[in-house]
Amino acid sequence: MRTIVLAVSAAFAFVLAAPIFVPHTALAAPKGHSMRDMRAMIADMKAKDAQGYAACEQLARTRGYVISDQMQRDVMMFIDGCMSGRFR
C-alpha cells in the first residue's frame, strides 16, 4: 500500500515539475503551416478535384464552419478529411 501511494505521489510530482525543466519551445505547438502553406494546400485541393472540393466546402458550411478568404486551420482540416473520405 505504501508503495502505491509513493508511486502515485512521485508520478504526480513529476507531472507538475516537468514543465519547469522542459524548454518552452518543446511544449509549444508545432510551427507547421503558415498562411502561405495553407493557401498552397487550398489551391492543391481545388486543382485535384474541383467538384469534390466544392462539395466538401458546402458540407463544412452546413456543419457550421465559416468559409472565407482567410480560412482557419480547423476548416482546412475538415475539408481535407472530407476529400479523403472521412466525412460525408
PDB file with one MODEL, atoms N, CA, C and O in Angstrom:
MODEL        1
ATOM      1  N   MET A   1       0.816  -1.185   0.000  1.00  0.00           N
ATOM      2  CA  MET A   1       0.000   0.000   0.000  1.00  0.00           C
ATOM      3  C   MET A   1       0.866   1.257   0.000  1.00  0.00           C
ATOM      4  O   MET A   1       0.590   2.219  -0.717  1.00  0.00           O
ATOM      5  N   ARG A   2       1.920   1.230   0.821  1.00  0.00           N
ATOM      6  CA  ARG A   2       2.814   2.388   0.867  1.00  0.00           C
ATOM      7  C   ARG A   2       3.505   2.584  -0.479  1.00  0.00           C
ATOM      8  O   ARG A   2       3.744   3.716  -0.900  1.00  0.00           O
ATOM      9  N   THR A   3       3.819   1.496  -1.143  1.00  0.00           N
ATOM     10  CA  THR A   3       4.485   1.572  -2.444  1.00  0.00           C
ATOM     11  C   THR A   3       3.580   2.245  -3.467  1.00  0.00           C
ATOM     12  O   THR A   3       4.041   3.057  -4.270  1.00  0.00           O
ATOM     13  N   ILE A   4       2.311   1.913  -3.440  1.00  0.00           N
ATOM     14  CA  ILE A   4       1.359   2.510  -4.373  1.00  0.00           C
ATOM     15  C   ILE A   4       1.229   4.008  -4.110  1.00  0.00           C
ATOM     16  O   ILE A   4       1.259   4.809  -5.045  1.00  0.00           O
ATOM     17  N   VAL A   5       1.087   4.383  -2.855  1.00  0.00           N
ATOM     18  CA  VAL A   5       0.964   5.799  -2.503  1.00  0.00           C
ATOM     19  C   VAL A   5       2.226   6.550  -2.913  1.00  0.00           C
ATOM     20  O   VAL A   5       2.142   7.661  -3.438  1.00  0.00           O
ATOM     21  N   LEU A   6       3.392   5.957  -2.679  1.00  0.00           N
ATOM     22  CA  LEU A   6       4.654   6.583  -3.049  1.00  0.00           C
ATOM     23  C   LEU A   6       4.770   6.724  -4.568  1.00  0.00           C
ATOM     24  O   LEU A   6       5.224   7.759  -5.057  1.00  0.00           O
ATOM     25  N   ALA A   7       4.368   5.707  -5.310  1.00  0.00           N
ATOM     26  CA  ALA A   7       4.439   5.748  -6.774  1.00  0.00           C
ATOM     27  C   ALA A   7       3.496   6.801  -7.336  1.00  0.00           C
ATOM     28  O   ALA A   7       3.870   7.545  -8.243  1.00  0.00           O
ATOM     29  N   VAL A   8       2.283   6.872  -6.811  1.00  0.00           N
ATOM     30  CA  VAL A   8       1.311   7.865  -7.279  1.00  0.00           C
ATOM     31  C   VAL A   8       1.804   9.266  -6.951  1.00  0.00           C
ATOM     32  O   VAL A   8       1.688  10.173  -7.775  1.00  0.00           O
ATOM     33  N   SER A   9       2.347   9.450  -5.770  1.00  0.00           N
ATOM     34  CA  SER A   9       2.868  10.760  -5.377  1.00  0.00           C
ATOM     35  C   SER A   9       4.037  11.182  -6.266  1.00  0.00           C
ATOM     36  O   SER A   9       4.133  12.346  -6.654  1.00  0.00           O
ATOM     37  N   ALA A  10       4.911  10.253  -6.585  1.00  0.00           N
ATOM     38  CA  ALA A  10       6.050  10.556  -7.452  1.00  0.00           C
ATOM     39  C   ALA A  10       5.580  10.921  -8.859  1.00  0.00           C
ATOM     40  O   ALA A  10       6.091  11.863  -9.465  1.00  0.00           O
ATOM     41  N   ALA A  11       4.618  10.181  -9.370  1.00  0.00           N
ATOM     42  CA  ALA A  11       4.095  10.482 -10.703  1.00  0.00           C
ATOM     43  C   ALA A  11       3.432  11.849 -10.730  1.00  0.00           C
ATOM     44  O   ALA A  11       3.620  12.610 -11.679  1.00  0.00           O
ATOM     45  N   PHE A  12       2.671  12.162  -9.714  1.00  0.00           N
ATOM     46  CA  PHE A  12       2.005  13.464  -9.629  1.00  0.00           C
ATOM     47  C   PHE A  12       3.037  14.587  -9.558  1.00  0.00           C
ATOM     48  O   PHE A  12       2.891  15.606 -10.232  1.00  0.00           O
ATOM     49  N   ALA A  13       4.072  14.408  -8.750  1.00  0.00           N
ATOM     50  CA  ALA A  13       5.123  15.425  -8.629  1.00  0.00           C
ATOM     51  C   ALA A  13       5.849  15.605  -9.956  1.00  0.00           C
ATOM     52  O   ALA A  13       6.199  16.726 -10.324  1.00  0.00           O
ATOM     53  N   PHE A  14       6.076  14.513 -10.677  1.00  0.00           N
ATOM     54  CA  PHE A  14       6.744  14.602 -11.975  1.00  0.00           C
ATOM     55  C   PHE A  14       5.903  15.382 -12.971  1.00  0.00           C
ATOM     56  O   PHE A  14       6.430  16.205 -13.720  1.00  0.00           O
ATOM     57  N   VAL A  15       4.598  15.131 -12.987  1.00  0.00           N
ATOM     58  CA  VAL A  15       3.701  15.833 -13.905  1.00  0.00           C
ATOM     59  C   VAL A  15       3.708  17.329 -13.619  1.00  0.00           C
ATOM     60  O   VAL A  15       3.688  18.137 -14.547  1.00  0.00           O
ATOM     61  N   LEU A  16       3.735  17.696 -12.367  1.00  0.00           N
ATOM     62  CA  LEU A  16       3.755  19.113 -12.024  1.00  0.00           C
ATOM     63  C   LEU A  16       5.111  19.760 -12.293  1.00  0.00           C
ATOM     64  O   LEU A  16       5.171  20.941 -12.635  1.00  0.00           O
ATOM     65  N   ALA A  17       6.196  19.010 -12.144  1.00  0.00           N
ATOM     66  CA  ALA A  17       7.532  19.583 -12.292  1.00  0.00           C
ATOM     67  C   ALA A  17       8.042  19.559 -13.729  1.00  0.00           C
ATOM     68  O   ALA A  17       8.948  20.324 -14.058  1.00  0.00           O
ATOM     69  N   ALA A  18       7.503  18.723 -14.582  1.00  0.00           N
ATOM     70  CA  ALA A  18       8.021  18.590 -15.948  1.00  0.00           C
ATOM     71  C   ALA A  18       8.029  19.908 -16.718  1.00  0.00           C
ATOM     72  O   ALA A  18       9.033  20.204 -17.364  1.00  0.00           O
ATOM     73  N   PRO A  19       6.962  20.720 -16.686  1.00  0.00           N
ATOM     74  CA  PRO A  19       7.000  21.974 -17.439  1.00  0.00           C
ATOM     75  C   PRO A  19       8.090  22.946 -16.970  1.00  0.00           C
ATOM     76  O   PRO A  19       8.506  23.819 -17.733  1.00  0.00           O
ATOM     77  N   ILE A  20       8.539  22.807 -15.762  1.00  0.00           N
ATOM     78  CA  ILE A  20       9.577  23.694 -15.246  1.00  0.00           C
ATOM     79  C   ILE A  20      10.923  23.358 -15.891  1.00  0.00           C
ATOM     80  O   ILE A  20      11.701  24.261 -16.196  1.00  0.00           O
ATOM     81  N   PHE A  21      11.202  22.083 -16.099  1.00  0.00           N
ATOM     82  CA  PHE A  21      12.503  21.646 -16.594  1.00  0.00           C
ATOM     83  C   PHE A  21      12.579  21.496 -18.106  1.00  0.00           C
ATOM     84  O   PHE A  21      13.675  21.444 -18.665  1.00  0.00           O
ATOM     85  N   VAL A  22      11.438  21.427 -18.773  1.00  0.00           N
ATOM     86  CA  VAL A  22      11.420  21.261 -20.226  1.00  0.00           C
ATOM     87  C   VAL A  22      11.435  22.651 -20.862  1.00  0.00           C
ATOM     88  O   VAL A  22      10.693  23.529 -20.420  1.00  0.00           O
ATOM     89  N   PRO A  23      12.259  22.873 -21.887  1.00  0.00           N
ATOM     90  CA  PRO A  23      12.280  24.186 -22.541  1.00  0.00           C
ATOM     91  C   PRO A  23      10.912  24.544 -23.105  1.00  0.00           C
ATOM     92  O   PRO A  23      10.155  23.674 -23.536  1.00  0.00           O
ATOM     93  N   HIS A  24      10.614  25.826 -23.096  1.00  0.00           N
ATOM     94  CA  HIS A  24       9.312  26.305 -23.563  1.00  0.00           C
ATOM     95  C   HIS A  24       9.065  25.925 -25.023  1.00  0.00           C
ATOM     96  O   HIS A  24       7.932  25.625 -25.400  1.00  0.00           O
ATOM     97  N   THR A  25      10.103  25.934 -25.837  1.00  0.00           N
ATOM     98  CA  THR A  25       9.931  25.608 -27.251  1.00  0.00           C
ATOM     99  C   THR A  25       9.499  24.162 -27.455  1.00  0.00           C
ATOM    100  O   THR A  25       8.842  23.849 -28.447  1.00  0.00           O
ATOM    101  N   ALA A  26       9.860  23.279 -26.531  1.00  0.00           N
ATOM    102  CA  ALA A  26       9.455  21.880 -26.660  1.00  0.00           C
ATOM    103  C   ALA A  26       7.968  21.712 -26.373  1.00  0.00           C
ATOM    104  O   ALA A  26       7.341  20.791 -26.897  1.00  0.00           O
ATOM    105  N   LEU A  27       7.397  22.581 -25.554  1.00  0.00           N
ATOM    106  CA  LEU A  27       5.987  22.487 -25.215  1.00  0.00           C
ATOM    107  C   LEU A  27       5.095  23.271 -26.169  1.00  0.00           C
ATOM    108  O   LEU A  27       3.877  23.093 -26.167  1.00  0.00           O
ATOM    109  N   ALA A  28       5.690  24.134 -26.980  1.00  0.00           N
ATOM    110  CA  ALA A  28       4.908  24.964 -27.889  1.00  0.00           C
ATOM    111  C   ALA A  28       4.332  24.118 -29.016  1.00  0.00           C
ATOM    112  O   ALA A  28       4.851  23.051 -29.342  1.00  0.00           O
ATOM    113  N   ALA A  29       3.254  24.615 -29.602  1.00  0.00           N
ATOM    114  CA  ALA A  29       2.639  23.930 -30.735  1.00  0.00           C
ATOM    115  C   ALA A  29       3.598  23.974 -31.921  1.00  0.00           C
ATOM    116  O   ALA A  29       4.353  24.935 -32.067  1.00  0.00           O
ATOM    117  N   PRO A  30       3.577  22.954 -32.761  1.00  0.00           N
ATOM    118  CA  PRO A  30       4.464  22.964 -33.914  1.00  0.00           C
ATOM    119  C   PRO A  30       4.170  24.131 -34.839  1.00  0.00           C
ATOM    120  O   PRO A  30       3.018  24.538 -34.988  1.00  0.00           O
ATOM    121  N   LYS A  31       5.198  24.664 -35.452  1.00  0.00           N
ATOM    122  CA  LYS A  31       5.026  25.834 -36.312  1.00  0.00           C
ATOM    123  C   LYS A  31       4.280  25.476 -37.583  1.00  0.00           C
ATOM    124  O   LYS A  31       3.564  26.312 -38.135  1.00  0.00           O
ATOM    125  N   GLY A  32       4.432  24.267 -38.051  1.00  0.00           N
ATOM    126  CA  GLY A  32       3.656  23.675 -39.131  1.00  0.00           C
ATOM    127  C   GLY A  32       3.305  24.556 -40.297  1.00  0.00           C
ATOM    128  O   GLY A  32       4.142  24.820 -41.160  1.00  0.00           O
ATOM    129  N   HIS A  33       2.073  25.012 -40.328  1.00  0.00           N
ATOM    130  CA  HIS A  33       1.535  25.662 -41.510  1.00  0.00           C
ATOM    131  C   HIS A  33       1.493  27.173 -41.353  1.00  0.00           C
ATOM    132  O   HIS A  33       0.945  27.694 -40.382  1.00  0.00           O
ATOM    133  N   SER A  34       2.071  27.860 -42.307  1.00  0.00           N
ATOM    134  CA  SER A  34       1.906  29.303 -42.370  1.00  0.00           C
ATOM    135  C   SER A  34       0.721  29.578 -43.295  1.00  0.00           C
ATOM    136  O   SER A  34       0.176  28.657 -43.903  1.00  0.00           O
ATOM    137  N   MET A  35       0.329  30.832 -43.398  1.00  0.00           N
ATOM    138  CA  MET A  35      -0.795  31.165 -44.278  1.00  0.00           C
ATOM    139  C   MET A  35      -0.454  30.837 -45.727  1.00  0.00           C
ATOM    140  O   MET A  35      -1.332  30.432 -46.489  1.00  0.00           O
ATOM    141  N   ARG A  36       0.799  31.005 -46.114  1.00  0.00           N
ATOM    142  CA  ARG A  36       1.210  30.693 -47.478  1.00  0.00           C
ATOM    143  C   ARG A  36       1.056  29.193 -47.738  1.00  0.00           C
ATOM    144  O   ARG A  36       0.609  28.786 -48.810  1.00  0.00           O
ATOM    145  N   ASP A  37       1.427  28.380 -46.752  1.00  0.00           N
ATOM    146  CA  ASP A  37       1.266  26.931 -46.890  1.00  0.00           C
ATOM    147  C   ASP A  37      -0.204  26.549 -46.988  1.00  0.00           C
ATOM    148  O   ASP A  37      -0.576  25.657 -47.751  1.00  0.00           O
ATOM    149  N   MET A  38      -1.043  27.240 -46.202  1.00  0.00           N
ATOM    150  CA  MET A  38      -2.483  26.952 -46.233  1.00  0.00           C
ATOM    151  C   MET A  38      -3.077  27.297 -47.592  1.00  0.00           C
ATOM    152  O   MET A  38      -3.884  26.543 -48.136  1.00  0.00           O
ATOM    153  N   ARG A  39      -2.670  28.445 -48.138  1.00  0.00           N
ATOM    154  CA  ARG A  39      -3.180  28.826 -49.462  1.00  0.00           C
ATOM    155  C   ARG A  39      -2.732  27.832 -50.525  1.00  0.00           C
ATOM    156  O   ARG A  39      -3.503  27.485 -51.420  1.00  0.00           O
ATOM    157  N   ALA A  40      -1.490  27.374 -50.428  1.00  0.00           N
ATOM    158  CA  ALA A  40      -0.996  26.377 -51.373  1.00  0.00           C
ATOM    159  C   ALA A  40      -1.769  25.071 -51.222  1.00  0.00           C
ATOM    160  O   ALA A  40      -2.063  24.403 -52.214  1.00  0.00           O
ATOM    161  N   MET A  41      -2.098  24.708 -49.988  1.00  0.00           N
ATOM    162  CA  MET A  41      -2.869  23.493 -49.729  1.00  0.00           C
ATOM    163  C   MET A  41      -4.274  23.606 -50.329  1.00  0.00           C
ATOM    164  O   MET A  41      -4.783  22.649 -50.912  1.00  0.00           O
ATOM    165  N   ILE A  42      -4.894  24.777 -50.185  1.00  0.00           N
ATOM    166  CA  ILE A  42      -6.226  25.014 -50.759  1.00  0.00           C
ATOM    167  C   ILE A  42      -6.160  24.892 -52.280  1.00  0.00           C
ATOM    168  O   ILE A  42      -6.976  24.205 -52.894  1.00  0.00           O
ATOM    169  N   ALA A  43      -5.170  25.572 -52.884  1.00  0.00           N
ATOM    170  CA  ALA A  43      -5.040  25.540 -54.338  1.00  0.00           C
ATOM    171  C   ALA A  43      -4.798  24.122 -54.834  1.00  0.00           C
ATOM    172  O   ALA A  43      -5.330  23.728 -55.872  1.00  0.00           O
ATOM    173  N   ASP A  44      -4.008  23.363 -54.111  1.00  0.00           N
ATOM    174  CA  ASP A  44      -3.722  21.987 -54.491  1.00  0.00           C
ATOM    175  C   ASP A  44      -4.987  21.131 -54.422  1.00  0.00           C
ATOM    176  O   ASP A  44      -5.242  20.327 -55.318  1.00  0.00           O
ATOM    177  N   MET A  45      -5.773  21.302 -53.369  1.00  0.00           N
ATOM    178  CA  MET A  45      -7.011  20.531 -53.239  1.00  0.00           C
ATOM    179  C   MET A  45      -7.997  20.890 -54.337  1.00  0.00           C
ATOM    180  O   MET A  45      -8.649  20.010 -54.900  1.00  0.00           O
ATOM    181  N   LYS A  46      -8.111  22.184 -54.649  1.00  0.00           N
ATOM    182  CA  LYS A  46      -9.021  22.613 -55.714  1.00  0.00           C
ATOM    183  C   LYS A  46      -8.580  22.062 -57.063  1.00  0.00           C
ATOM    184  O   LYS A  46      -9.413  21.660 -57.875  1.00  0.00           O
ATOM    185  N   ALA A  47      -7.259  22.042 -57.304  1.00  0.00           N
ATOM    186  CA  ALA A  47      -6.744  21.557 -58.586  1.00  0.00           C
ATOM    187  C   ALA A  47      -6.967  20.053 -58.751  1.00  0.00           C
ATOM    188  O   ALA A  47      -7.254  19.587 -59.854  1.00  0.00           O
ATOM    189  N   LYS A  48      -6.838  19.300 -57.671  1.00  0.00           N
ATOM    190  CA  LYS A  48      -7.004  17.849 -57.758  1.00  0.00           C
ATOM    191  C   LYS A  48      -8.441  17.455 -58.078  1.00  0.00           C
ATOM    192  O   LYS A  48      -8.681  16.597 -58.927  1.00  0.00           O
ATOM    193  N   ASP A  49      -9.394  18.084 -57.396  1.00  0.00           N
ATOM    194  CA  ASP A  49     -10.798  17.698 -57.552  1.00  0.00           C
ATOM    195  C   ASP A  49     -11.687  18.888 -57.222  1.00  0.00           C
ATOM    196  O   ASP A  49     -12.108  19.061 -56.078  1.00  0.00           O
ATOM    197  N   ALA A  50     -11.965  19.698 -58.220  1.00  0.00           N
ATOM    198  CA  ALA A  50     -12.728  20.932 -58.002  1.00  0.00           C
ATOM    199  C   ALA A  50     -14.145  20.645 -57.500  1.00  0.00           C
ATOM    200  O   ALA A  50     -14.629  21.324 -56.595  1.00  0.00           O
ATOM    201  N   GLN A  51     -14.807  19.649 -58.078  1.00  0.00           N
ATOM    202  CA  GLN A  51     -16.170  19.326 -57.648  1.00  0.00           C
ATOM    203  C   GLN A  51     -16.176  18.766 -56.231  1.00  0.00           C
ATOM    204  O   GLN A  51     -17.037  19.122 -55.427  1.00  0.00           O
ATOM    205  N   GLY A  52     -15.234  17.904 -55.926  1.00  0.00           N
ATOM    206  CA  GLY A  52     -15.143  17.341 -54.577  1.00  0.00           C
ATOM    207  C   GLY A  52     -14.845  18.409 -53.551  1.00  0.00           C
ATOM    208  O   GLY A  52     -15.395  18.389 -52.450  1.00  0.00           O
ATOM    209  N   TYR A  53     -13.969  19.354 -53.907  1.00  0.00           N
ATOM    210  CA  TYR A  53     -13.652  20.454 -53.003  1.00  0.00           C
ATOM    211  C   TYR A  53     -14.893  21.296 -52.737  1.00  0.00           C
ATOM    212  O   TYR A  53     -15.166  21.661 -51.594  1.00  0.00           O
ATOM    213  N   ALA A  54     -15.646  21.605 -53.794  1.00  0.00           N
ATOM    214  CA  ALA A  54     -16.860  22.412 -53.635  1.00  0.00           C
ATOM    215  C   ALA A  54     -17.882  21.685 -52.764  1.00  0.00           C
ATOM    216  O   ALA A  54     -18.540  22.306 -51.930  1.00  0.00           O
ATOM    217  N   ALA A  55     -18.014  20.381 -52.953  1.00  0.00           N
ATOM    218  CA  ALA A  55     -18.961  19.612 -52.151  1.00  0.00           C
ATOM    219  C   ALA A  55     -18.540  19.593 -50.679  1.00  0.00           C
ATOM    220  O   ALA A  55     -19.380  19.723 -49.789  1.00  0.00           O
ATOM    221  N   CYS A  56     -17.248  19.433 -50.428  1.00  0.00           N
ATOM    222  CA  CYS A  56     -16.754  19.407 -49.051  1.00  0.00           C
ATOM    223  C   CYS A  56     -16.850  20.779 -48.405  1.00  0.00           C
ATOM    224  O   CYS A  56     -17.116  20.890 -47.208  1.00  0.00           O
ATOM    225  N   GLU A  57     -16.632  21.828 -49.200  1.00  0.00           N
ATOM    226  CA  GLU A  57     -16.778  23.186 -48.687  1.00  0.00           C
ATOM    227  C   GLU A  57     -18.232  23.451 -48.299  1.00  0.00           C
ATOM    228  O   GLU A  57     -18.498  24.077 -47.273  1.00  0.00           O
ATOM    229  N   GLN A  58     -19.162  22.978 -49.110  1.00  0.00           N
ATOM    230  CA  GLN A  58     -20.584  23.131 -48.792  1.00  0.00           C
ATOM    231  C   GLN A  58     -20.947  22.330 -47.544  1.00  0.00           C
ATOM    232  O   GLN A  58     -21.716  22.804 -46.708  1.00  0.00           O
ATOM    233  N   LEU A  59     -20.408  21.139 -47.412  1.00  0.00           N
ATOM    234  CA  LEU A  59     -20.649  20.324 -46.223  1.00  0.00           C
ATOM    235  C   LEU A  59     -20.113  21.028 -44.978  1.00  0.00           C
ATOM    236  O   LEU A  59     -20.746  21.006 -43.923  1.00  0.00           O
ATOM    237  N   ALA A  60     -18.952  21.646 -45.108  1.00  0.00           N
ATOM    238  CA  ALA A  60     -18.381  22.392 -43.984  1.00  0.00           C
ATOM    239  C   ALA A  60     -19.296  23.543 -43.583  1.00  0.00           C
ATOM    240  O   ALA A  60     -19.482  23.805 -42.395  1.00  0.00           O
ATOM    241  N   ARG A  61     -19.865  24.227 -44.564  1.00  0.00           N
ATOM    242  CA  ARG A  61     -20.806  25.325 -44.259  1.00  0.00           C
ATOM    243  C   ARG A  61     -22.028  24.804 -43.507  1.00  0.00           C
ATOM    244  O   ARG A  61     -22.486  25.421 -42.544  1.00  0.00           O
ATOM    245  N   THR A  62     -22.554  23.654 -43.959  1.00  0.00           N
ATOM    246  CA  THR A  62     -23.740  23.107 -43.297  1.00  0.00           C
ATOM    247  C   THR A  62     -23.429  22.638 -41.879  1.00  0.00           C
ATOM    248  O   THR A  62     -24.315  22.599 -41.026  1.00  0.00           O
ATOM    249  N   ARG A  63     -22.181  22.285 -41.632  1.00  0.00           N
ATOM    250  CA  ARG A  63     -21.773  21.855 -40.289  1.00  0.00           C
ATOM    251  C   ARG A  63     -21.399  23.030 -39.389  1.00  0.00           C
ATOM    252  O   ARG A  63     -21.026  22.828 -38.234  1.00  0.00           O
ATOM    253  N   GLY A  64     -21.496  24.268 -39.914  1.00  0.00           N
ATOM    254  CA  GLY A  64     -21.274  25.445 -39.078  1.00  0.00           C
ATOM    255  C   GLY A  64     -19.922  26.111 -39.210  1.00  0.00           C
ATOM    256  O   GLY A  64     -19.648  27.073 -38.493  1.00  0.00           O
ATOM    257  N   TYR A  65     -19.061  25.634 -40.106  1.00  0.00           N
ATOM    258  CA  TYR A  65     -17.770  26.277 -40.314  1.00  0.00           C
ATOM    259  C   TYR A  65     -17.955  27.546 -41.135  1.00  0.00           C
ATOM    260  O   TYR A  65     -18.828  27.604 -42.001  1.00  0.00           O
ATOM    261  N   VAL A  66     -17.149  28.552 -40.871  1.00  0.00           N
ATOM    262  CA  VAL A  66     -17.196  29.803 -41.613  1.00  0.00           C
ATOM    263  C   VAL A  66     -16.142  29.741 -42.711  1.00  0.00           C
ATOM    264  O   VAL A  66     -14.954  29.573 -42.435  1.00  0.00           O
ATOM    265  N   ILE A  67     -16.582  29.876 -43.949  1.00  0.00           N
ATOM    266  CA  ILE A  67     -15.686  29.819 -45.093  1.00  0.00           C
ATOM    267  C   ILE A  67     -15.416  31.251 -45.538  1.00  0.00           C
ATOM    268  O   ILE A  67     -16.343  32.005 -45.831  1.00  0.00           O
ATOM    269  N   SER A  68     -14.137  31.617 -45.585  1.00  0.00           N
ATOM    270  CA  SER A  68     -13.748  32.955 -46.021  1.00  0.00           C
ATOM    271  C   SER A  68     -12.407  32.879 -46.722  1.00  0.00           C
ATOM    272  O   SER A  68     -11.839  31.798 -46.880  1.00  0.00           O
ATOM    273  N   ASP A  69     -11.899  34.040 -47.147  1.00  0.00           N
ATOM    274  CA  ASP A  69     -10.588  34.076 -47.795  1.00  0.00           C
ATOM    275  C   ASP A  69      -9.489  33.657 -46.828  1.00  0.00           C
ATOM    276  O   ASP A  69      -8.498  33.053 -47.239  1.00  0.00           O
ATOM    277  N   GLN A  70      -9.654  33.968 -45.562  1.00  0.00           N
ATOM    278  CA  GLN A  70      -8.672  33.625 -44.528  1.00  0.00           C
ATOM    279  C   GLN A  70      -9.197  32.445 -43.712  1.00  0.00           C
ATOM    280  O   GLN A  70      -9.530  32.594 -42.537  1.00  0.00           O
ATOM    281  N   MET A  71      -9.269  31.271 -44.343  1.00  0.00           N
ATOM    282  CA  MET A  71      -9.805  30.098 -43.668  1.00  0.00           C
ATOM    283  C   MET A  71      -8.917  29.673 -42.511  1.00  0.00           C
ATOM    284  O   MET A  71      -7.691  29.759 -42.584  1.00  0.00           O
ATOM    285  N   GLN A  72      -9.546  29.221 -41.461  1.00  0.00           N
ATOM    286  CA  GLN A  72      -8.828  28.748 -40.287  1.00  0.00           C
ATOM    287  C   GLN A  72      -8.361  27.317 -40.515  1.00  0.00           C
ATOM    288  O   GLN A  72      -8.838  26.618 -41.408  1.00  0.00           O
ATOM    289  N   ARG A  73      -7.417  26.908 -39.682  1.00  0.00           N
ATOM    290  CA  ARG A  73      -6.830  25.572 -39.812  1.00  0.00           C
ATOM    291  C   ARG A  73      -7.875  24.475 -39.635  1.00  0.00           C
ATOM    292  O   ARG A  73      -7.825  23.464 -40.335  1.00  0.00           O
ATOM    293  N   ASP A  74      -8.826  24.655 -38.710  1.00  0.00           N
ATOM    294  CA  ASP A  74      -9.827  23.611 -38.479  1.00  0.00           C
ATOM    295  C   ASP A  74     -10.721  23.405 -39.699  1.00  0.00           C
ATOM    296  O   ASP A  74     -11.137  22.281 -39.977  1.00  0.00           O
ATOM    297  N   VAL A  75     -11.019  24.478 -40.425  1.00  0.00           N
ATOM    298  CA  VAL A  75     -11.820  24.354 -41.645  1.00  0.00           C
ATOM    299  C   VAL A  75     -11.031  23.568 -42.692  1.00  0.00           C
ATOM    300  O   VAL A  75     -11.569  22.679 -43.352  1.00  0.00           O
ATOM    301  N   MET A  76      -9.746  23.908 -42.835  1.00  0.00           N
ATOM    302  CA  MET A  76      -8.925  23.211 -43.811  1.00  0.00           C
ATOM    303  C   MET A  76      -8.786  21.728 -43.465  1.00  0.00           C
ATOM    304  O   MET A  76      -8.806  20.870 -44.348  1.00  0.00           O
ATOM    305  N   MET A  77      -8.648  21.439 -42.184  1.00  0.00           N
ATOM    306  CA  MET A  77      -8.529  20.044 -41.768  1.00  0.00           C
ATOM    307  C   MET A  77      -9.835  19.300 -42.045  1.00  0.00           C
ATOM    308  O   MET A  77      -9.814  18.133 -42.436  1.00  0.00           O
ATOM    309  N   PHE A  78     -10.966  19.969 -41.845  1.00  0.00           N
ATOM    310  CA  PHE A  78     -12.262  19.345 -42.131  1.00  0.00           C
ATOM    311  C   PHE A  78     -12.377  19.039 -43.622  1.00  0.00           C
ATOM    312  O   PHE A  78     -12.755  17.934 -44.011  1.00  0.00           O
ATOM    313  N   ILE A  79     -12.047  20.030 -44.453  1.00  0.00           N
ATOM    314  CA  ILE A  79     -12.160  19.846 -45.900  1.00  0.00           C
ATOM    315  C   ILE A  79     -11.185  18.761 -46.369  1.00  0.00           C
ATOM    316  O   ILE A  79     -11.532  17.943 -47.221  1.00  0.00           O
ATOM    317  N   ASP A  80      -9.984  18.754 -45.823  1.00  0.00           N
ATOM    318  CA  ASP A  80      -9.008  17.727 -46.176  1.00  0.00           C
ATOM    319  C   ASP A  80      -9.531  16.341 -45.790  1.00  0.00           C
ATOM    320  O   ASP A  80      -9.411  15.394 -46.567  1.00  0.00           O
ATOM    321  N   GLY A  81     -10.101  16.224 -44.612  1.00  0.00           N
ATOM    322  CA  GLY A  81     -10.672  14.961 -44.182  1.00  0.00           C
ATOM    323  C   GLY A  81     -11.852  14.534 -45.031  1.00  0.00           C
ATOM    324  O   GLY A  81     -12.019  13.356 -45.346  1.00  0.00           O
ATOM    325  N   CYS A  82     -12.663  15.508 -45.394  1.00  0.00           N
ATOM    326  CA  CYS A  82     -13.810  15.231 -46.238  1.00  0.00           C
ATOM    327  C   CYS A  82     -13.374  14.710 -47.608  1.00  0.00           C
ATOM    328  O   CYS A  82     -13.949  13.757 -48.134  1.00  0.00           O
ATOM    329  N   MET A  83     -12.353  15.348 -48.174  1.00  0.00           N
ATOM    330  CA  MET A  83     -11.887  14.937 -49.503  1.00  0.00           C
ATOM    331  C   MET A  83     -11.218  13.566 -49.470  1.00  0.00           C
ATOM    332  O   MET A  83     -11.176  12.869 -50.484  1.00  0.00           O
ATOM    333  N   SER A  84     -10.700  13.182 -48.313  1.00  0.00           N
ATOM    334  CA  SER A  84     -10.110  11.848 -48.228  1.00  0.00           C
ATOM    335  C   SER A  84     -11.138  10.802 -47.798  1.00  0.00           C
ATOM    336  O   SER A  84     -10.798   9.637 -47.588  1.00  0.00           O
ATOM    337  N   GLY A  85     -12.402  11.227 -47.669  1.00  0.00           N
ATOM    338  CA  GLY A  85     -13.482  10.287 -47.426  1.00  0.00           C
ATOM    339  C   GLY A  85     -13.839  10.049 -45.968  1.00  0.00           C
ATOM    340  O   GLY A  85     -14.611   9.136 -45.674  1.00  0.00           O
ATOM    341  N   ARG A  86     -13.303  10.837 -45.049  1.00  0.00           N
ATOM    342  CA  ARG A  86     -13.604  10.615 -43.635  1.00  0.00           C
ATOM    343  C   ARG A  86     -14.945  11.193 -43.220  1.00  0.00           C
ATOM    344  O   ARG A  86     -15.550  10.703 -42.266  1.00  0.00           O
ATOM    345  N   PHE A  87     -15.427  12.222 -43.906  1.00  0.00           N
ATOM    346  CA  PHE A  87     -16.696  12.850 -43.548  1.00  0.00           C
ATOM    347  C   PHE A  87     -17.599  12.865 -44.765  1.00  0.00           C
ATOM    348  O   PHE A  87     -17.145  13.135 -45.876  1.00  0.00           O
ATOM    349  N   ARG A  88     -18.853  12.583 -44.565  1.00  0.00           N
ATOM    350  CA  ARG A  88     -19.852  12.687 -45.648  1.00  0.00           C
ATOM    351  C   ARG A  88     -21.193  12.935 -45.052  1.00  0.00           C
ATOM    352  O   ARG A  88     -22.179  13.055 -45.778  1.00  0.00           O
TER     353      ARG A  88
ENDMDL
END
